[in-house]
Amino acid sequence: MTATGEELYKQREQRFDDIVALKKPDRVPVVPVDIHYFATKVKGISNRDAGYDHKRHFDAIRDATLEFGWDGAPYNGVTATDGWEALGSTQYRWPGGDLPDDAAFQFVEGEYMKAEEYDEFLANPNHFTLTKIYPRIAGNLAGLGQVPLLPLYWIADTTRLMSVGGALLAAPPVRQAIESLLAMSDAMAGFLAADAAYAKEMADLGYPRLFGLAVTPPFDLISDYLRSLRGSTLDMYRHPDQLLAAVDLTTQQGIGLATMAMQMTRNPRVFVPMHRGAGGFMSDEQFEKFYWPSFKALIMAIIEAGGMPCPLFEGDYTPRLKYLAELPAGKVAAHFDKVDRVKFKEILGDRMCFWGNVPASILCTGSTQKVKDDVKELIDLFGDTGALMLDSGLGVPDEAKPENMMALREAADEYGVF
C-alpha cells in the first residue's frame, strides 16, 4: 500500500529527529540544508528570473525535491530580488541588476559601522540602524538619515507627534524612503505568499520544511553586516571591550528572534548559518573570548526553549571540535562544510549527528562513481550509529551536475539501508 503524504511527512520528520537524537534510523536520508539556483538551472530558468518570479522558483525547488529524492523541503537561499531593487540595495548585487542574468547574487561586505561609532550604536542601536546603517546599505533609504532622535515628550503626545512627525514625514527624502519601504513590502508579500504555498504543497506531498527562520550568530552579525572581516579582526585588538559589548547586545536579540521564530512558524528547527568561527579566522584564545560564549548561549537558549538548533559550520571546523563537545548530546543538528571526519567520529561520534560534507567539487566536476565512493566512505564511518544525513558541504551547489545529485540519492539507497 502506498503511503499517504501525511504518513510520509511523519516518517521523514521522525527520521530526522531520530538521527539528531543519535537513534539509529531505518536508512540514511539525503537532506539538502539550502538551495540557491540549482533547481532553476535544471529547468532552464535564468538566475535573473529566479529572483523575480517567486512562484516559478519555488515550483522548481519542489520539482527538484521530487526528482532527486530529497528527504525534506530545502531552505530557499535566494530572496526577493525585487525587494533589493525597491530599496536600491548597495549591500547586494544581483543578476539582472548590475550582474549578468546568469550570475549568482553577491554580498558586498563593508564597514557599514565605523570603529568610532561603537558607542553611538551601543547607546541606541535602533536609532543608529535607522539613521546610519539603512542609508548606507540602501540608496533609496538615504532620507532616513534625516530622522532626528526625538525626545519622549515629542512622541508620547499625539498633537506633538502630528506637528513634528507630520513635517518630518512630508520631507521629500523621508517620504521617498517610506515609499521605497512600502515597495519592498509589496515585493516581500509576493515572495512570502509563494513561500507559504510551497511549504504547504511540500507538506501535503510528505516533505517537512527544514526551518522556520535563520538566525545569525552574534559575532557573525557584527562582523558580516556592520564591521566587516577586516574591521572585526582589528577590533579584537583595538576595541575588544566595545566589540564584546556589541556581541552581548546581539546575543540577546538573536535569542529573542529565535524564540519568536519558533512560536510564529511552529517549527522547532532554527537555522544558524556560521561564517567567522571556523579554523583560520581567529586563534583558539580569540575564539574562546569573542565567538564561543555568545554562540553557545544562542544554541543553549534554543534548546532550552524546546527548539532544535541547526548550525551550518562553514569552513574547516576540525580545530573547533573540542568546543562542540560542550554542547548537549543529541540536541544539535550539526551540518558540516569541511572537517576531518575521523576526528569528528572520535570526539563527537557519541554526542552529535553528522550532516553534509560531500564536497561540492565532486558534485560539480567529479564523476558519478566518485560521488558514490564518497558517500560510501561516510556511511562506512557512521554506519554503526546511523547518525548521518547526506548533503553537500553548503547545500546544493548551483553548478552541481544533475547526474551527480542523482548519484548521491542512489548511493544512499545502495549503502545506507540498515
Secondary structure, DSSP 8 states (H G I E B T S, - for coil): ----HHHHHHHHHHHHHHHHTT---SB--B--SEESSHHHHHTT--HHHHHH-HHHHHHHHHHHHHHTT-SSB-EE----HHHHHHHTBSSEE-BTTTB-TTS--EE----SS-GGGHHHHHH-HHHHIIIIIHHHHBGGGGGGGG-----HHHHSSHHHHHHHHHHHHHSHHHHHHHHHHHHHHHHHHHHHHHHHHHHHHHHHHT--BS-SEE---HHHHIIIIIIHHHHHHHHHHHSHHHHHHHHHHHHHHHHHHHHHHHHHH---EEEEEE-S-SBTTB-HHHIIIIIHHHHHHHHHHHHHTT-EEEEEEEEE-GGGHHHHTTS-TT----EEEE--HHHHHHHHTTT--EEE-B-HHHHHHS-HHHHHHHHHHHHHHHTTT--EEB-BTTSB-TT--HHHHHHHHHHHHHH-B-
